[in-house]
Amino acid sequence: MAPSADDRLDLPAVGERQSLREQVAHALRAALITGEMRPGVVYSAPVLAAQFGVSATPVREAMLDLAKEGLVEAVRNKGFRVTELSDRDLDELTEIRLLIEVPTVTRLASAAGADGTDGAARFDPLRPLARRIVDAADRGDLIAYVDADIRFHLELLALAGNAHLVDVVRDLRGRARLYGLPALSARGGLAGSAREHLELLDLLAAGDREGTERLIRRHIGHVRGIWAGGTD
C-alpha cells in the first residue's frame, strides 16, 4: 500500500558506506528525534522501505533494533509504534547527559597538548562533521542535522577512551525528542547552535577548559530549551 501524503516521511536515500541496516537505523533515529516520526503512530516496514528505496528486510531489522532500545514497539501484523516520552523523562535524560558529557568534554580540553600532541591535530578530524552540521542547518535538513550532530558528539566523546561511556550517551541521544527544531529552523535560528560545534573544537584545541565547559553545558541545555521549542 502506497503511503498517504500525511504518512510520507522526508527520509534520505541510503548508500553503501555502512550496512543498510545501520544506515536505516541512523535515519530512523534522527526522524524519531525531530518528530518526523510521530509518537503513537504505527509505521509499516514495507512502506518505509519504499521511501528509502530498499527492501523491507533491513528496515524491519533496524526497527527491531530500535524496539530493543525502547524507541518503538512492535504491533502484530501492522508494524511498529513510536513510543512516547514525557517531559519529565526528557528532563531526566538531559540531566544525565549533563552529568556525563560536561566533565568528559572538559577533561579533553585539559588534556589538549598535555601529551605533546598538537591540540588542533587531535580535534581537526572532527571539523568535517561539524561543517556538515552547519551545512544541514543552512539547508533546513533536520534529519541530516541530527544524524551529523549525534555522530559528532559520539566521536568527540570517543576521544576520552571510554567505549562504555559512548554507548551510554548513544542510548541517551537516541531517546531525545527535539520537536522544536522545525520551528527553529523555519525562523533561521538553527544555524547559531550548529556553529557551536566549530566553536567547541576551537576551544578544545586551545585547551580552554573554562570556555569548553561553558559552551558544552549551554549546548546540551538546548535539548530542553530552543531545540524543544523553549527559549534558552
C-alpha positions in Angstrom: 0.0 0.0 0.0 1.4 3.4 -1.0 1.9 5.9 1.8 -0.5 8.8 2.0 0.8 12.4 1.9 0.3 12.7 5.7 2.3 9.5 6.3 5.2 10.2 4.0 8.5 11.0 5.7 11.3 13.1 4.4 13.8 10.3 4.6 17.3 10.3 2.9 18.4 7.8 0.3 20.9 5.3 1.6 24.3 4.4 0.2 26.9 1.7 0.7 29.4 3.0 3.3 27.6 1.2 6.1 25.3 -1.8 6.1 21.8 -0.9 5.0 20.5 -1.9 8.4 22.9 0.6 10.1 22.1 3.4 7.7 18.4 2.9 8.0 18.6 2.8 11.8 20.6 6.1 11.8 18.0 7.8 9.6 15.1 6.4 11.7 16.6 7.6 15.0 17.0 11.1 13.5 13.4 11.0 12.3 12.3 10.0 15.8 14.3 12.7 17.5 13.0 15.5 15.2 9.4 14.3 15.5 9.3 13.4 11.8 8.0 10.1 13.1 5.2 10.8 15.4 4.6 9.2 18.9 1.7 6.8 18.9 1.7 6.3 15.1 2.3 2.8 13.6 4.7 2.7 10.8 4.9 -0.2 8.3 8.4 -1.6 7.4 7.4 -2.1 3.7 6.1 1.5 3.4 9.2 2.9 5.0 11.4 0.6 2.8 9.7 2.1 -0.3 10.6 5.6 0.8 14.2 4.6 1.4 14.3 2.7 -1.9 15.5 -0.5 -0.3 13.9 -3.9 0.5 11.8 -4.3 3.7 14.3 -6.6 5.4 16.9 -4.0 6.5 14.1 -1.7 7.6 12.4 -4.4 9.6 15.8 -5.3 11.2 16.5 -1.7 12.0 13.1 -1.3 13.6 13.7 -4.3 15.7 17.0 -2.8 16.9 15.0 0.4 17.8 12.4 -1.8 19.6 15.2 -3.3 21.8 16.2 0.3 22.7 12.6 1.1 23.7 12.2 3.7 21.0 9.4 1.8 19.1 7.2 -1.2 19.9 6.1 -4.0 17.6 2.4 -4.1 16.7 1.5 -7.6 15.5 0.7 -7.7 11.7 0.9 -3.9 11.4 4.3 -2.5 12.0 6.0 -0.5 14.7 4.5 2.2 17.0 6.7 5.1 18.2 6.8 5.2 21.9 6.0 8.4 23.8 8.2 10.2 26.4 7.0 12.6 29.0 8.6 16.0 29.7 9.9 14.5 32.9 11.6 11.7 31.0 13.3 14.2 28.7 14.4 16.4 31.6 15.9 13.4 33.4 17.7 12.2 30.2 19.2 15.6 29.7 20.3 15.8 33.4 22.2 12.5 32.9 23.8 13.8 29.7 25.0 16.9 31.6 26.5 14.8 34.4 28.4 12.6 31.9 29.3 14.9 29.0 30.2 18.2 30.6 33.1 16.8 32.7 34.2 14.4 30.0 34.5 17.0 27.3 36.0 19.5 29.7 38.8 16.9 30.5 39.5 16.7 26.8 40.3 20.4 26.8 42.5 20.0 29.8 44.4 17.2 28.1 44.9 19.0 24.8 48.6 19.2 24.2 49.4 17.6 27.5 50.8 14.5 25.8 52.9 16.6 23.3 50.3 16.3 20.6 49.1 19.5 19.0 45.6 20.3 20.1 44.4 21.2 16.7 45.7 17.9 15.2 43.7 16.0 17.8 40.4 17.7 17.1 40.7 18.7 13.4 39.4 15.3 12.2 36.0 16.3 13.7 35.8 19.5 11.7 34.2 17.9 8.6 31.4 16.6 10.7 31.0 20.0 12.4 30.8 21.7 9.0 28.3 19.0 7.9 26.1 20.1 10.8 26.3 23.7 9.8 25.5 22.8 6.1 22.5 20.8 7.2 21.2 23.7 9.3 21.6 26.1 6.4 19.7 23.7 4.1 17.0 23.1 6.7 17.6 19.4 6.5 16.7 18.4 10.1 17.3 14.6 9.7 20.8 15.2 8.3 21.4 17.8 11.1 20.5 15.4 13.9 22.4 12.5 12.3 25.6 14.5 11.9 25.1 16.0 15.4 24.9 12.6 17.0 27.9 11.3 15.1 29.9 14.4 16.1 29.2 14.1 19.8 29.9 10.4 20.0 33.2 10.7 18.1 34.2 13.6 20.4 33.4 11.5 23.5 35.3 8.6 22.0 38.5 10.6 22.3 38.2 10.1 26.1 38.8 6.4 25.5 35.8 5.0 27.4 33.7 2.9 25.0 31.1 2.2 27.6 30.5 5.9 28.2 30.0 6.4 24.5 27.4 3.6 24.4 25.5 5.2 27.3 25.4 8.6 25.6 24.4 7.0 22.3 21.4 5.5 24.1 20.5 8.8 25.7 20.8 10.7 22.5 18.6 8.2 20.7 15.9 8.8 23.3 15.9 12.6 22.9 13.0 14.4 21.3 13.7 17.8 19.7 10.3 18.8 18.5 11.2 22.5 18.4 13.7 22.0 15.6 11.3 22.6 12.7 10.1 25.9 14.0 13.6 27.0 15.0 14.9 26.1 11.5 12.0 27.9 9.8 12.9 31.2 11.6 16.6 30.8 10.8 17.7 30.1 14.4 19.3 26.7 13.9 22.5 28.0 12.3 23.7 29.6 15.6 23.6 26.4 17.6 25.1 24.5 14.6 28.1 26.8 14.6 28.7 26.0 18.3 30.3 22.7 17.2 33.0 24.6 15.4 33.4 26.9 18.3 33.7 23.9 20.6 36.5 22.5 18.6 38.4 25.8 18.7 38.1 25.9 22.5 39.2 22.3 22.8 42.2 22.8 20.5 43.2 25.9 22.5 43.0 23.9 25.8 40.4 26.4 27.1 38.9 24.4 29.9 36.5 27.1 31.3 35.3 28.1 27.8 34.7 24.5 26.8 32.7 23.8 30.0 30.5 26.8 29.5 29.8 26.0 25.8 29.1 22.3 26.2 26.8 23.0 29.1 24.9 25.6 27.1 24.9 23.4 24.1 23.3 20.4 25.8 20.9 22.8 27.5 19.4 23.5 24.1 17.9 20.0 24.3 15.2 21.2 26.7 15.4 24.8 25.5 15.3 26.1 21.9 15.6 22.6 20.4 12.5 21.6 22.3 10.6 24.7 21.5 11.7 26.7 24.5 13.6 30.0 24.8 17.0 29.0 26.1 
